[in-house]
Amino acid sequence: MSSITGKKIIVVGGSSGIGFGVAAAALERGAEVVIAGRSSDRLKAAEIRLAEAGRVTGIAADMANEADVARLFDAVGAFDHLVATAGTPPPNDPIGETDMDFVRGFVDGKLIGAVMLAKHAVRTLNKGGSMIFTSGINKDRPPVPGGSVVSAVAGSFSYFARALALELAPTRVNIVSPGWVDTEMWDEIVGAAKTGYFNEMGARIPAGRIARPADIAPAYLYLMQNAFMTGETIHIDGGQRLV
């Protein structure tokens, strides 16, 4: 296992949720971290929270905008690892009531955004580096009704990584697939009902509780450090796929 001390890591979605957890864990291990996201205010707040742990820089960029993605990598220059955790609330309407404009926006932000990140990352990614994208439990346990789109998008990431791992070798490309994680997005999706959802699911899964970002971050660090891991999907869901 190689060290990430002194390595430069870009965390897209690093201002909150899982991305913030990855940024904090990487800083604790001596990495230099760039966090990227759409909101300048949230990035600034995250920079302040993370600054005591090490060297961190925030860059505002919309992952659905190719000019922003290109500008991000131009600003960062040479780097060692890319982590993409950014996401938006998924469409959840029954298929017969699907809002196609919303679906297109979700696909652009998640899947097309990942393609654009990979396209521009290869220009400045150092030899021996890696890309890590984020999938999720919805590909394995799709919500019914309304889970078809998010399931399709989440499921596509494993195949995306397998193909890129071959195309970009020896650059490594992997996926982390979490279960439910207690992040700010859940507040946006279900609001005050979050506690009830989490209590019910936490009682069902083998781990006995819903994950926190700090529970998920080590999977990303493992994939950065293991030079023999590529084209793979790591499931870290507390056994949620089993129930």
Buried (B, 14 or more C-beta within 10 A) or exposed (E): EEEBEEBBBBBBBBBBBBBBBBBBBBBEBBBBBBBBBBBEEBBEBBBEBBEEBBEBBBBBBBBBBBEBBBBBBEEBEEBBBBBBBBBBEBBBBEEEEBEEEBBEBBBBBBBBBBBBBBEBBBEBBEEEBBBBBBBBBBBBBBEEEBBBBBBBBBBBBBEBBBEBBEEBEEBBBBBBBBBBBBBEBBEEBBEEEBEEBBEEBBEEBEBEBBBEBBBBBBBBBBBBBBEEBBBBBBBBBBEBBEE
